[in-house]
């Protein structure tokens, strides 16, 4: 009887640990994050020539509605991107962002 109780308790603990695992539960992890973002140092008005570094392959991206972020579509994780940005104050610059500054877009419920 004691052995059966121990075995039952063991499977109960294992089952509850797997239930808490985000890898086994697709509600917590999106199957394919498609949008990534990075912040601009100041409010942007326009972005141009968005491309991967060093290949020069174009990246599909847009400026966020508030002008503070760049949203990348189907970004290749681990790649650097380069672009020219015009700011609302009339200045412009070329930015290069490394992958550590590019984050998945999160949607709040």
N, C-alpha and C positions, 0 to 999 in steps of 0.2 A: 504494500500500500504506500509506503514511504517512497519507494522508487518511482512509482507511477506519479505521485505528487511532484517529485523533483523533475521528471521528464515533462510533465504538463506545464510546470512553471517555466522550464527552459524554453519550450516552444512558445509560450505566451510572451516571454521577454523578447525572443527573436522576432516574433510577429509584430510586436508593438514597435520595435526598433526599425523594422522595414517600413512600417506605416508612416513613421516620421521622416523617412529619407526623402529628400526632394528629388533625387534621381529617379525614384520609382513613381513619383507623382507628377504627371504632366501639367497639373493646374498651377504649379509654382514656377516651372521653367518653360518659357516659350520654346516651341519646337524650332523656330528659326527667326532669330532677331534680324530684322532687315534694315532697321534705321539706327544710325549712330550719330553722335553729335560732338561738337567741341565748342567751347566758349570763345568769343572774340574779346580782345582787351577793352574795346569800347564799342558803342553802337554802330553797326554797319549799315550802309545804304545800298551797296551792290557788291556782289562777288563775281570774279571772272577767272577764267583759266584754271579751274579746279582740276588737279591731276595727281596721280601717284608719283612718288619720288622713289627711285631714279628713272623709272620706265617712261614717264611722260604720258601714260595712258590716262584718258579723261575719266573723271569721277562724276557721277550724277549727284548734284547737291544743290540745296536751296538755302536761302537766308530765312531764319525763323521770322514770324510776324513781328516780334518785338525788336528784331535786328541784333540781338545779343548772342545768337548761336548760329552755327552752320549745321544743317541737317544733311547727312549723307545717306544715300539709298544704296543698298547692297554693297556696303563697304567691305573690303577684304581685310579681315582682322590681321593685325600685325604690320600693316603698311603705313608709311608716312604719306602725308598729302601736302601739296603746295597750292597756293592760290594768291590772287591779287584781290585786295579788298579796298573799297572806297568807303570811308566813314562819313557819318552825317555832319561832322564838323569841317568837311572839305578836304581832309588829308587822305592819303592812300599809302599802302605798303604791301609788300609781299610777305606772306606768312608761310612757314613750314611747321606742321604739327606732327609730332611723333605719336606712335600708337598709345603711349601712356596717357595722353591728353584726350584721346577719342573714346567716348563712353557710349554704351547702348542707350537708346532713348527709352525712358521709363514712362509708363502711363499709369496715372493714379486712378483708382476706382472710386 
